[in-house]
Amino acid sequence: MSPVPAAPVMNAMSVDVEDYFQVSAFEQVVSRDSWDQRESRVVANTDRLLGLFEELGVRATFFVLGWVAERHPALVRRIVAQGHELASHGYGHRLIYDQSPDEFREDVRRAKAILETTGGVPVRGYRAPSYSVVERSLWALDVLIEEGYAYDASIFPIHHDRYGIPDAPRAIHVLRRPGGWLLEAPPSTVRLAGTNLPVAGGGYFRLLPYAFTRWGIGRLNRREAQPAIFYLHPWEVDPGQPRIAASLLSRVRHYRNLHQTEARLRDLITTFRFTTVHDVLTASPAVRELTADAASDMAVRWA
């Protein structure tokens, strides 16, 4: 494939660190009580990504599940030691709208404490399991503010059967809430014919033609002068993972083109520029738009 000239825009590379059996698509057939009895592949798969990023000189943000960090603390320390940003994916990979506010608070508080203690660095960012900050769970943003998070990366501005706020802003922006503010780093989309189309990675990176992702990120960088917020999971570079008996839709979404992910990712990284979500947010005009009071608050949470 011929190279796509990359605009001088720095994009965000992110990894949602969870094991193959913890995905929301398998929640109805894999009980949480069985997690500790299943073959874990998250360490080897995350190390595979760490090796690729080191080889290609990329720093990324790792949104680590607290459950994983609790069982594999050395992995968390390797992420930090290699210069990547450590962020939170919550503790138990429960969809926000299936929790009460108190349950959600306990989940994100527990995850933040485990990650900061293990990694020895502040945790500023959060990404919800399956992007489950939707219209009926916007209250979660207030909890994140109260629990000391500085940014969220959970509001996907698309239509989907499990997540999405289609009319949410597509670019990085400030979420002003009664109790304060958060920076929002939405997964990337391109807008065509009045519809937002996902070019953010994950399943879309595997299920759709790779040329579409390259075209979409190039369009964001060149035409809109906007960074892409890209994501993937460690299990997406593991075509040999155990197969789980689930619905046909879930199996297609999870297993299709796993054998192509690593090669596509390598090409993407050599075509475009990537760094951490934190660094992309720091360079964003949205940060400069904060009021003086918010900027002071940001300095505390960004420290």
Residue frames relative to the residue before (quaternion, step in Angstrom):
aa qw qx qy qz dx dy dz
M 1.0000 0.0000 0.0000 0.0000 0.00 0.00 0.00
S 0.4595 -0.6978 0.4734 0.2789 3.57 -0.84 0.91
P 0.5546 -0.6355 0.4128 0.3437 3.60 -0.99 0.76
V 0.3331 -0.6961 0.5999 0.2110 3.51 -1.29 0.59
P 0.4143 -0.7052 0.4979 0.2883 3.63 -0.58 0.99
A 0.2662 -0.7918 0.5332 0.1339 3.57 -0.65 1.09
A 0.4073 -0.6779 0.5551 0.2577 3.53 -1.00 0.86
P 0.5538 -0.6252 0.4268 0.3469 3.61 -1.14 0.51
V 0.3623 0.6995 -0.5176 0.3339 3.55 0.71 1.16
M 0.3015 -0.7500 0.5615 0.1772 3.57 -0.90 0.91
N 0.2096 -0.7924 0.5675 0.0789 3.56 -0.68 1.15
A 0.4475 -0.6807 0.5119 0.2727 3.56 -1.28 0.31
M 0.1641 -0.7547 0.6297 0.0833 3.55 -0.90 1.00
S 0.0581 0.8137 -0.5748 0.0637 3.59 -0.77 0.98
V 0.1911 -0.7647 0.6113 0.0712 3.52 -1.24 0.70
D 0.2300 -0.7467 0.6089 0.1367 3.57 -0.86 1.00
V 0.1982 -0.8382 0.5023 0.0762 3.56 -0.15 1.34
E 0.2877 0.7002 -0.5896 0.2817 3.51 -0.33 1.40
D 0.4912 -0.6542 0.4778 0.3201 3.58 -1.18 0.41
Y 0.7015 -0.5109 0.3121 0.3865 3.55 -1.25 0.48
F 0.7082 0.4637 -0.2670 0.4606 3.60 1.07 -0.67
Q 0.6306 0.5696 -0.3237 0.4161 3.61 1.27 -0.10
V 0.4617 0.7066 -0.4431 0.3021 3.59 1.22 -0.08
S 0.6136 -0.5896 0.3890 0.3529 3.56 -1.13 0.69
A 0.5985 0.5941 -0.3567 0.4020 3.60 1.09 -0.67
F 0.7364 0.3873 -0.2231 0.5078 3.60 1.18 -0.54
E 0.3627 0.7865 -0.4561 0.2043 3.57 1.28 0.00
Q 0.6842 0.4972 -0.2923 0.4463 3.60 1.04 -0.71
V 0.7622 0.3512 -0.2001 0.5057 3.60 1.17 -0.38
V 0.7151 0.3345 -0.2339 0.5676 3.61 1.26 -0.18
S 0.2443 -0.7883 0.5473 0.1389 3.59 -0.42 1.16
R 0.5720 -0.5941 0.4389 0.3567 3.56 -1.12 0.62
D 0.5925 0.5865 -0.3606 0.4182 3.58 1.11 -0.60
S 0.6903 0.4794 -0.2798 0.4641 3.59 1.18 -0.48
W 0.4329 0.7417 -0.4512 0.2426 3.59 1.20 -0.30
D 0.7108 0.4701 -0.2771 0.4438 3.58 0.81 -0.95
Q 0.6669 0.4974 -0.3070 0.4621 3.61 1.19 -0.36
R 0.6196 0.5703 -0.3422 0.4167 3.60 1.22 -0.28
E 0.5953 -0.5522 0.4401 0.3836 3.55 -1.22 0.48
S 0.2189 -0.7803 0.5740 0.1171 3.57 -0.72 1.06
R 0.0759 -0.8052 0.5882 0.0033 3.55 -0.93 1.00
V 0.4210 0.7562 -0.4366 0.2457 3.57 1.29 -0.02
V 0.6371 0.5301 -0.3470 0.4389 3.60 1.00 -0.72
A 0.6854 0.4776 -0.2945 0.4642 3.60 0.78 -0.99
N 0.6858 0.4869 -0.2972 0.4520 3.59 0.92 -0.84
T 0.6492 0.4927 -0.3204 0.4828 3.59 1.02 -0.74
D 0.6233 0.5258 -0.3376 0.4702 3.58 1.04 -0.73
R 0.6015 0.5556 -0.3532 0.4524 3.58 1.08 -0.67
L 0.6691 0.4708 -0.2921 0.4953 3.58 0.98 -0.81
L 0.6233 0.5353 -0.3437 0.4548 3.58 0.97 -0.78
G 0.6539 0.5100 -0.3123 0.4634 3.58 0.98 -0.80
L 0.6502 0.5075 -0.3147 0.4697 3.57 0.99 -0.82
F 0.6658 0.4972 -0.3078 0.4634 3.59 0.91 -0.87
E 0.6393 0.5122 -0.3327 0.4672 3.58 1.01 -0.77
E 0.6441 0.5345 -0.3162 0.4466 3.58 0.94 -0.87
L 0.7795 0.3479 -0.1662 0.4937 3.57 0.93 -0.93
G 0.4953 -0.7094 0.4003 0.3021 3.59 1.26 0.18
V 0.4618 0.6784 -0.4407 0.3638 3.59 1.04 0.79
R 0.1968 -0.7235 0.6477 0.1350 3.52 -1.13 0.80
A 0.0930 -0.8114 0.5769 -0.0084 3.56 -0.92 0.95
T 0.4178 -0.6443 0.5644 0.3030 3.52 -1.38 0.08
F 0.1614 -0.7795 0.6015 0.0671 3.55 -0.85 1.03
F 0.1725 -0.7621 0.6202 0.0697 3.55 -0.52 1.26
V 0.0812 -0.8570 0.5088 -0.0110 3.55 0.02 1.35
L 0.4402 -0.6689 0.5382 0.2631 3.53 -1.00 0.88
G 0.5202 -0.6623 0.4414 0.3096 3.58 -0.86 0.95
W 0.6023 0.5662 -0.3458 0.4440 3.57 1.07 -0.77
V 0.6629 0.4877 -0.2956 0.4852 3.58 1.01 -0.82
A 0.6634 0.5168 -0.3112 0.4426 3.59 0.88 -0.93
E 0.6285 0.5545 -0.3264 0.4369 3.57 1.04 -0.79
R 0.7478 0.3946 -0.2019 0.4944 3.58 1.03 -0.81
H 0.7889 0.2177 -0.1108 0.5639 3.59 1.15 -0.48
P 0.0231 -0.8534 0.5206 0.0095 3.61 0.62 1.07
A 0.6071 0.5638 -0.3682 0.4219 3.60 1.05 -0.64
L 0.6045 0.5488 -0.3567 0.4540 3.59 1.09 -0.62
V 0.6345 0.5199 -0.3268 0.4694 3.58 0.96 -0.84
R 0.6769 0.4903 -0.3020 0.4585 3.57 0.89 -0.87
R 0.6214 0.5242 -0.3506 0.4650 3.61 1.06 -0.61
I 0.6086 0.5510 -0.3494 0.4516 3.58 0.99 -0.78
V 0.6961 0.4619 -0.2690 0.4794 3.56 0.86 -0.97
A 0.6657 0.5271 -0.3112 0.4268 3.59 0.88 -0.93
Q 0.7022 0.4492 -0.2670 0.4836 3.58 1.12 -0.60
G 0.6304 -0.6205 0.3032 0.3546 3.57 1.25 0.41
H 0.4956 0.6572 -0.4304 0.3704 3.57 1.23 0.31
E 0.5146 -0.6190 0.4912 0.3327 3.55 -1.28 0.34
L 0.2555 -0.7491 0.5960 0.1354 3.55 -1.02 0.92
A 0.0619 0.7916 -0.6015 0.0884 3.58 -0.75 1.08
S 0.5447 -0.6646 0.4389 0.2627 3.56 -1.32 0.31
H 0.1663 -0.7459 0.6383 0.0921 3.51 -1.17 0.82
G 0.6054 -0.5154 0.3469 0.4976 3.54 1.31 0.32
Y 0.5900 -0.5952 0.4104 0.3594 3.57 -1.27 -0.01
G 0.8717 0.1935 -0.0471 0.4476 3.57 0.46 -1.20
H 0.4370 -0.7227 0.4349 0.3124 3.60 1.27 0.25
R 0.3514 0.6958 -0.5375 0.3216 3.54 0.80 1.07
L 0.5147 -0.6280 0.4842 0.3259 3.57 -0.99 0.82
I 0.5444 -0.6561 0.4051 0.3303 3.57 -0.85 0.96
Y 0.7157 0.4663 -0.2767 0.4403 3.59 0.84 -0.91
D 0.6088 0.4935 -0.3693 0.4995 3.60 1.30 0.16
Q 0.6576 0.4728 -0.3001 0.5039 3.58 1.32 0.10
S 0.4514 -0.6060 0.5614 0.3373 3.52 -1.32 0.27
P 0.6615 -0.4915 0.3592 0.4381 3.63 -1.17 0.29
D 0.6550 0.5043 -0.3254 0.4591 3.61 0.97 -0.75
E 0.6447 0.5063 -0.3243 0.4721 3.59 0.99 -0.77
F 0.6509 0.5080 -0.3174 0.4663 3.57 0.97 -0.82
R 0.6290 0.5353 -0.3373 0.4517 3.59 0.95 -0.83
E 0.6655 0.4971 -0.3057 0.4653 3.57 0.89 -0.89
D 0.6364 0.5424 -0.3220 0.4440 3.57 1.01 -0.83
V 0.7449 0.3992 -0.2486 0.4732 3.62 0.68 -1.01
R 0.6067 0.5361 -0.3602 0.4634 3.61 1.12 -0.56
R 0.6587 0.5086 -0.3047 0.4632 3.57 0.93 -0.91
A 0.6634 0.5053 -0.3118 0.4554 3.59 0.89 -0.89
K 0.6581 0.5191 -0.3116 0.4475 3.59 0.87 -0.93
A 0.6637 0.5078 -0.3069 0.4555 3.58 0.93 -0.89
I 0.6597 0.5022 -0.3126 0.4636 3.60 0.92 -0.87
L 0.6883 0.4920 -0.2911 0.4465 3.57 0.83 -0.96
E 0.6877 0.4762 -0.2978 0.4601 3.60 0.86 -0.90
T 0.6491 0.5063 -0.3211 0.4683 3.59 1.00 -0.74
T 0.7037 0.4653 -0.2614 0.4689 3.56 0.92 -0.91
G 0.7626 0.3977 -0.2046 0.4673 3.57 0.84 -0.98
G 0.3383 -0.7723 0.4779 0.2465 3.57 1.20 -0.46
V 0.6543 0.4452 -0.3150 0.5239 3.58 1.22 0.51
P 0.5598 -0.5867 0.4425 0.3827 3.61 -1.16 0.40
V 0.2579 -0.7341 0.6087 0.1549 3.56 -1.14 0.71
R 0.1395 -0.8391 0.5254 0.0199 3.55 -0.42 1.29
G 0.7918 0.3637 -0.1466 0.4683 3.57 1.05 -0.80
Y 0.1401 -0.7722 0.6171 0.0575 3.51 -1.29 0.55
R 0.0143 -0.7496 0.6606 0.0390 3.53 -1.19 0.68
A 0.4152 -0.7360 0.4873 0.2201 3.56 -0.77 1.09
P 0.5613 -0.5571 0.4781 0.3821 3.58 -1.13 0.53
S 0.8543 -0.0215 -0.0366 0.5181 3.56 -0.87 1.04
Y 0.5700 -0.6451 0.3766 0.3423 3.57 1.00 0.87
S 0.2725 0.8391 -0.4376 0.1739 3.57 1.10 0.75
V 0.4071 0.5905 -0.5538 0.4229 3.57 1.05 0.82
V 0.1150 0.7804 -0.5935 0.1598 3.54 -0.28 1.37
E 0.7736 -0.3486 0.2214 0.4806 3.59 -1.25 0.01
R 0.7487 0.4137 -0.2359 0.4612 3.60 0.86 -0.90
S 0.7322 0.3543 -0.2536 0.5235 3.60 1.24 0.05
L 0.2674 0.7844 -0.5167 0.2151 3.60 1.12 0.57
W 0.5051 0.6458 -0.4155 0.3938 3.58 1.23 -0.35
A 0.5593 0.6247 -0.3859 0.3849 3.60 1.18 -0.52
L 0.5840 0.5880 -0.3740 0.4163 3.59 1.12 -0.59
D 0.6425 0.5157 -0.3241 0.4651 3.58 1.02 -0.76
V 0.6290 0.5219 -0.3328 0.4704 3.58 1.04 -0.74
L 0.6397 0.5278 -0.3298 0.4511 3.59 0.94 -0.83
I 0.6334 0.5209 -0.3288 0.4685 3.58 0.98 -0.83
E 0.6888 0.4912 -0.2818 0.4527 3.56 0.84 -1.00
E 0.7126 0.4420 -0.2574 0.4802 3.59 1.10 -0.63
G 0.6312 -0.6207 0.3026 0.3533 3.58 1.26 0.34
Y 0.4360 0.6699 -0.4891 0.3492 3.59 1.16 0.34
A 0.3426 -0.7575 0.5265 0.1778 3.58 -1.09 0.73
Y 0.8128 0.0476 -0.0449 0.5789 3.60 1.12 -0.47
D 0.2490 -0.7281 0.6239 0.1366 3.48 -1.37 0.50
A 0.0981 -0.7877 0.6060 0.0513 3.58 -1.13 0.65
S 0.4433 0.7544 -0.3591 0.3246 3.53 1.06 0.87
I 0.6571 0.5258 -0.3240 0.4322 3.62 1.15 -0.35
F 0.1322 -0.8094 0.5716 0.0245 3.55 -0.28 1.33
P 0.2748 -0.8095 0.4957 0.1530 3.65 -0.46 1.13
I 0.5109 0.6116 -0.4385 0.4155 3.57 0.72 1.14
H 0.5056 -0.5624 0.5407 0.3684 3.54 -1.42 0.02
H 0.1740 0.7549 -0.6193 0.1279 3.58 -0.96 0.90
D 0.5675 -0.6248 0.4060 0.3502 3.59 -1.12 0.54
R 0.7629 0.3520 -0.1976 0.5050 3.61 1.17 -0.42
Y 0.8177 0.0874 -0.0043 0.5689 3.61 1.07 -0.55
G 0.5369 0.6668 -0.4455 0.2619 3.53 -1.37 -0.13
I 0.0671 -0.7118 0.6971 0.0537 3.51 -1.30 0.70
P 0.2995 -0.8344 0.4229 0.1879 3.59 0.16 1.28
D 0.7510 0.3808 -0.2287 0.4885 3.60 1.02 -0.67
A 0.3811 0.7094 -0.5010 0.3171 3.61 1.20 0.36
P 0.6158 -0.5527 0.3953 0.3989 3.62 -1.11 0.51
R 0.4253 -0.7261 0.4915 0.2245 3.55 -1.02 0.84
A 0.7124 0.4330 -0.2452 0.4949 3.59 1.12 -0.61
I 0.6691 -0.4518 0.3972 0.4364 3.54 -1.34 0.21
H 0.1068 0.8065 -0.5696 0.1169 3.58 -0.84 0.95
V 0.5083 -0.6201 0.5056 0.3186 3.52 -1.37 0.21
L 0.2180 -0.7398 0.6242 0.1248 3.55 -0.96 0.93
R 0.1214 -0.7970 0.5898 0.0474 3.57 -0.47 1.19
R 0.0479 -0.8074 0.5862 -0.0468 3.52 -0.64 1.21
P 0.6886 -0.4853 0.3166 0.4360 3.63 -1.16 0.36
G 0.7586 0.3878 -0.2154 0.4772 3.59 1.01 -0.74
G 0.7943 -0.1942 0.1375 0.5590 3.60 1.20 0.05
W 0.5306 -0.6209 0.4831 0.3155 3.55 -1.07 -0.72
L 0.0858 -0.7301 0.6709 0.0977 3.49 -1.41 0.30
L 0.3676 -0.6415 0.6056 0.2942 3.53 -1.24 0.42
E 0.1970 -0.7764 0.5892 0.1060 3.57 -1.00 0.83
A 0.1117 -0.7737 0.6228 0.0313 3.56 -0.89 1.04
P 0.1247 -0.8432 0.5181 0.0713 3.62 0.19 1.22
P 0.5472 -0.5754 0.4792 0.3741 3.60 -1.09 0.60
S 0.5411 -0.7102 0.3619 0.2680 3.53 -0.90 0.96
T 0.0495 -0.7625 0.6450 0.0057 3.49 -1.24 0.75
V 0.2267 -0.6871 0.6524 0.2254 3.50 -1.40 0.19
R 0.3246 -0.7546 0.5403 0.1823 3.56 -1.07 0.71
L 0.0742 0.7824 -0.6092 0.1063 3.53 -0.72 1.17
A 0.8538 -0.0025 -0.0305 0.5197 3.57 -0.93 0.98
G 0.7177 -0.4779 0.2489 0.4411 3.56 0.97 0.89
T 0.6716 0.4575 -0.2893 0.5059 3.58 1.27 0.23
N 0.3693 -0.7043 0.5612 0.2295 3.56 -1.07 0.79
L 0.1123 -0.7923 0.5990 0.0278 3.56 -0.78 1.09
P 0.4345 -0.7454 0.4430 0.2436 3.61 -0.75 1.02
V 0.0186 0.7657 -0.6427 0.0178 3.55 -1.02 0.92
A 0.3853 0.7940 -0.3937 0.2571 3.53 1.27 0.55
G 0.6374 -0.5183 0.3565 0.4450 3.59 1.19 -0.19
G 0.6221 0.5635 -0.3941 0.3745 3.55 -1.16 -0.65
G 0.8349 -0.1242 0.1187 0.5229 3.55 -1.00 -0.85
Y 0.6135 0.5554 -0.3511 0.4380 3.59 1.06 -0.68
F 0.6145 0.5561 -0.3300 0.4519 3.57 1.14 -0.66
R 0.7255 0.4163 -0.2310 0.4970 3.57 1.11 -0.71
L 0.7273 0.4758 -0.2504 0.4265 3.57 0.87 -0.99
L 0.7221 0.3933 -0.2322 0.5196 3.57 1.03 -0.78
P 0.6298 -0.5132 0.3926 0.4311 3.61 -1.15 0.37
Y 0.5508 -0.6394 0.4230 0.3298 3.56 -0.93 0.90
A 0.5952 0.5874 -0.3655 0.4087 3.60 1.03 -0.69
F 0.6090 0.5596 -0.3586 0.4329 3.58 1.11 -0.59
T 0.6487 0.5001 -0.3236 0.4736 3.61 0.95 -0.80
R 0.6484 0.5115 -0.3177 0.4658 3.59 0.91 -0.88
W 0.6599 0.4977 -0.3068 0.4719 3.57 0.92 -0.88
G 0.6836 0.5131 -0.2972 0.4256 3.59 0.86 -0.94
I 0.6743 0.4647 -0.3025 0.4877 3.58 0.90 -0.86
G 0.6227 0.5303 -0.3418 0.4628 3.59 1.01 -0.72
R 0.6444 0.5163 -0.3140 0.4686 3.57 1.00 -0.80
L 0.6382 0.5191 -0.3259 0.4658 3.59 0.95 -0.83
N 0.7025 0.4810 -0.2703 0.4496 3.57 0.84 -0.99
R 0.7727 0.3858 -0.2048 0.4607 3.58 0.79 -0.98
R 0.7627 0.3875 -0.2235 0.4671 3.58 0.68 -1.06
E 0.7860 0.3097 -0.1616 0.5101 3.60 0.93 -0.87
A 0.2986 -0.7714 0.4992 0.2579 3.60 1.29 -0.28
Q 0.4755 0.6548 -0.4312 0.3990 3.56 1.08 0.83
P 0.4521 -0.6609 0.5158 0.3046 3.59 -1.11 0.60
A 0.3910 -0.6661 0.5751 0.2696 3.53 -1.24 0.48
I 0.2248 -0.7134 0.6445 0.1584 3.54 -1.21 0.67
F 0.0501 -0.8382 0.5405 -0.0524 3.55 -0.18 1.35
Y 0.0271 -0.8087 0.5875 0.0052 3.59 -1.07 0.69
L 0.0654 0.7522 -0.6554 -0.0177 3.50 -1.38 0.31
H 0.4100 -0.6891 0.5421 0.2513 3.57 -1.34 0.13
P 0.6045 -0.5687 0.3984 0.3904 3.62 -1.07 0.53
W 0.6511 0.5296 -0.3318 0.4306 3.62 0.98 -0.75
E 0.5902 0.5969 -0.3708 0.3973 3.61 1.20 -0.29
V 0.6750 0.4104 -0.3122 0.5277 3.61 1.25 -0.01
D 0.6254 0.5430 -0.3027 0.4716 3.57 1.30 0.35
P 0.0975 -0.8343 0.5406 0.0474 3.61 0.24 1.21
G 0.6683 0.5223 -0.3004 0.4363 3.61 1.19 -0.38
Q 0.3784 0.7507 -0.4768 0.2570 3.59 1.22 0.11
P 0.6086 -0.5540 0.4112 0.3920 3.61 -1.15 0.52
R 0.3886 -0.7122 0.5390 0.2262 3.55 -1.08 0.77
I 0.2166 -0.7707 0.5919 0.0936 3.54 -1.01 0.92
A 0.4258 -0.7054 0.5111 0.2448 3.56 -0.91 0.96
A 0.1918 0.7665 -0.5798 0.1987 3.55 -0.27 1.30
S 0.7266 -0.3893 0.2978 0.4814 3.58 -1.27 -0.15
L 0.6474 -0.5236 0.3803 0.4026 3.55 -1.23 0.46
L 0.6433 0.5248 -0.3290 0.4500 3.61 0.92 -0.85
S 0.6711 0.4940 -0.3026 0.4627 3.59 0.90 -0.90
R 0.6659 0.5019 -0.3117 0.4556 3.58 0.97 -0.80
V 0.6298 0.5141 -0.3376 0.4744 3.59 1.01 -0.72
R 0.6692 0.5082 -0.3025 0.4498 3.57 0.86 -0.95
H 0.7446 0.4396 -0.2341 0.4444 3.57 0.91 -0.89
Y 0.8146 0.3460 -0.1532 0.4396 3.60 0.77 -0.99
R 0.5520 0.6545 -0.4068 0.3184 3.59 1.09 -0.50
N 0.8768 0.0445 -0.0755 0.4729 3.56 -0.98 1.02
L 0.2275 0.7773 -0.5517 0.1992 3.61 1.05 0.61
H 0.6523 0.5416 -0.3172 0.4248 3.59 1.02 -0.74
Q 0.6890 0.4807 -0.2818 0.4635 3.60 1.23 -0.28
T 0.4900 0.7208 -0.4164 0.2585 3.58 1.21 -0.44
E 0.7004 0.4891 -0.3046 0.4212 3.58 0.72 -1.00
A 0.6561 0.4980 -0.3206 0.4677 3.61 0.93 -0.81
R 0.6432 0.5083 -0.3224 0.4733 3.58 0.99 -0.80
L 0.6520 0.5190 -0.3178 0.4523 3.58 0.95 -0.87
R 0.6328 0.5311 -0.3300 0.4568 3.58 0.96 -0.83
D 0.6644 0.4958 -0.3039 0.4695 3.57 0.92 -0.88
L 0.6435 0.5342 -0.3265 0.4403 3.57 0.97 -0.87
I 0.6836 0.4963 -0.2873 0.4515 3.58 0.90 -0.95
T 0.6923 0.4523 -0.2888 0.4823 3.59 1.04 -0.66
T 0.6477 0.5094 -0.3191 0.4682 3.60 1.26 -0.24
F 0.7978 0.1881 -0.0676 0.5689 3.59 0.99 -0.89
R 0.4867 -0.6480 0.5059 0.2954 3.54 -1.32 0.31
F 0.0482 -0.8143 0.5781 -0.0200 3.57 -0.96 0.93
T 0.0472 0.7517 -0.6576 0.0142 3.52 -1.28 0.61
T 0.7335 -0.4121 0.2915 0.4552 3.58 -1.24 -0.33
V 0.6253 -0.5104 0.4253 0.4093 3.54 -1.29 0.32
H 0.6326 0.5496 -0.3371 0.4291 3.59 0.91 -0.85
D 0.6890 0.4771 -0.2950 0.4590 3.58 0.85 -0.91
V 0.6290 0.5179 -0.3354 0.4728 3.59 1.04 -0.72
L 0.6588 0.4991 -0.3133 0.4677 3.59 0.95 -0.81
T 0.6368 0.5466 -0.3324 0.4305 3.58 0.94 -0.85
A 0.7150 0.4350 -0.2452 0.4893 3.58 1.08 -0.73
S 0.5305 0.6747 -0.3901 0.3333 3.58 1.26 -0.17
P 0.5546 -0.5990 0.4579 0.3521 3.61 -1.09 0.63
A 0.5510 0.6246 -0.3986 0.3840 3.61 1.15 -0.52
V 0.6202 0.5432 -0.3492 0.4454 3.58 1.04 -0.69
R 0.6874 0.4905 -0.2877 0.4520 3.58 0.94 -0.87
E 0.6324 0.5479 -0.3321 0.4353 3.58 1.22 -0.35
L 0.4809 0.6738 -0.4397 0.3483 3.58 1.23 -0.16
T 0.5237 -0.6140 0.4836 0.3389 3.58 -1.13 0.61
A 0.6850 -0.4779 0.3426 0.4302 3.56 -1.24 0.28
D 0.6543 0.5071 -0.3201 0.4608 3.58 0.95 -0.81
A 0.6672 0.4899 -0.3034 0.4720 3.56 0.94 -0.89
A 0.6286 0.5376 -0.3385 0.4487 3.55 1.01 -0.78
S 0.6313 0.5188 -0.3313 0.4718 3.58 1.03 -0.74
D 0.6406 0.5110 -0.3090 0.4828 3.55 1.00 -0.87
M 0.6335 0.5362 -0.3280 0.4512 3.56 1.00 -0.84
A 0.6330 0.5443 -0.3433 0.4303 3.57 0.94 -0.84
V 0.6420 0.5125 -0.3229 0.4701 3.56 1.08 -0.71
R 0.7418 0.4148 -0.2412 0.4686 3.58 0.79 -0.99
W 0.6481 0.5153 -0.3106 0.4669 3.60 1.18 -0.48
A 0.5381 0.6659 -0.3940 0.3343 3.59 1.20 -0.48
